[in-house]
Amino acid sequence: MKYPRLLSSGANNRVIVLNEQEVAKLFVGDSRSDIGSEAEKMRYANQVNDLVVKFKHLDFNEELQAEMLVMERIYPIDFRAYEVERRELWLDVFMDEIRQLHRAGFVHRDIKRPSNLTGLAFDNILLTNSGLRLIDVGISAIREKVGDTIFKKYMEIELAELNEFTEYFLNR
C-alpha cells in the first residue's frame, strides 16, 4: 500500500507525517510489534529525560485502517557539517542521558542496525537542534519487565554498540 506523506519505512512499520509537529508510526495488521508495548516504553523513557522521541498519543486512522503511535516530529541535521569539538560536546550529553536511562532501567536495544537490514548503521540516533536523540523504541526493554539477568545482557550489547557509535560520530 502507498502511504500519504511517508517519512520512513522500517522492517515492520511505516512512519508518516501528520503535521509540522507530529508523525505517526503505523501498525497495520500483524506488524510484528505491539503498539501498546512500544507506547509504554516510550512513555517510560520520556519520564527519565528528553533523549527518546516524545510520545503524544495513540490513535486510529480509518482511511488507512491503521493503529497509530503519534509522536513528536524530529528534524534531523547532518552532524558532518559540524566540527569534531562540537560533536564531542553533543556526544558527552548523549552518553550522560543514555546512562540516566540505563540507571532508570531502560535499554534501547537498537542503537546499531543489524547488518542484514538496509539503511545506515546508526539510523536510530539523530542529530537535531537540541542535540542527539533516539527514535524507534520498538525492541527496547525495561528492567522490571525482563529481569536483571536479561537486562544486563542487553546493556552489555548496547554499551559495545555505543562504543562503535562514538567512533562513527567523531570520525566520519
C-alpha positions, -999 to +999 in steps of 0.1 A: +000+000+000+012+035-008+011+058+023+004+095+021+033+117+034+056+087+040+086+098+061+104+064+066+100+027+064+113+002+089+114-036+089+078-039+101+062-004+102+060+029+083+061+064+097+040+092+081+039+129+086+007+142+103+017+178+105+047+200+113+049+189+149+038+152+147+044+119+129+027+086+133+042+051+133+016+029+116+006-005+129-013-024+102-025-059+106+002-081+121+031-057+122+052-080+143+053-054+171+028-042+197+017-006+197+008-007+234+042-021+245+060+005+223+039+033+237+046+022+273+084+020+267+084+054+250+064+070+280+088+053+304+119+068+287+102+102+284+098+103+322+136+100+326+149+126+302+144+141+267+166+116+248+139+094+233+114+109+208+083+122+227+052+101+228+020+121+221-009+096+220-024+065+203-050+069+175-066+051+147-067+062+110-099+050+094-087+057+059-055+037+063-071+011+086-040+016+108-034+020+145-010+050+150+016+057+176+017+095+174+049+112+185+068+144+181+083+152+147+121+154+147+140+173+121+175+157+118+205+176+107+238+162+093+264+160+120+292+160+094+286+198+089+299+204+125+334+205+140+346+174+159+348+196+191+311+204+189+303+167+182+323+157+213+300+180+234+269+165+219+283+131+224+290+138+261+255+149+267+241+119+248+262+095+268+251+111+301+214+108+290+219+072+280+234+064+314+204+081+330+181+058+310+202+027+320+201+036+357+164+041+354+161+006+340+156+013+302+178+000+274+172+010+238+185-022+222+186-009+186+215+016+187+232-002+158+211-016+129+218-053+122+240-057+091+213-077+072+189-047+073+190-019+048+198+017+060+227+033+078+242+015+109+231+042+133+197+053+118+180+054+152+203+082+165+195+116+150+212+149+155+187+177+160+188+214+170+185+202+206+213+175+203+213+138+197+180+120+200+169+084+199+140+071+178+123+037+174+120+020+208+102-010+194+126-036+208+138-016+238+134-032+272+125-022+308+144-040+335+113-046+356+097-064+326+127-086+316+146-091+349+181-083+359+199-110+340+184-103+306+187-065+312+224-068+320+230-088+288+211-062+267+232-035+285+265-052+275+255-053+239+243-017+239+275-004+255+295-021+228+273-006+201+277+028+218+315+025+216+311+018+178+288+048+175+313+071+193+339+062+166+314+067+138+301+100+151+335+116+158+355+102+129+331+102+099 
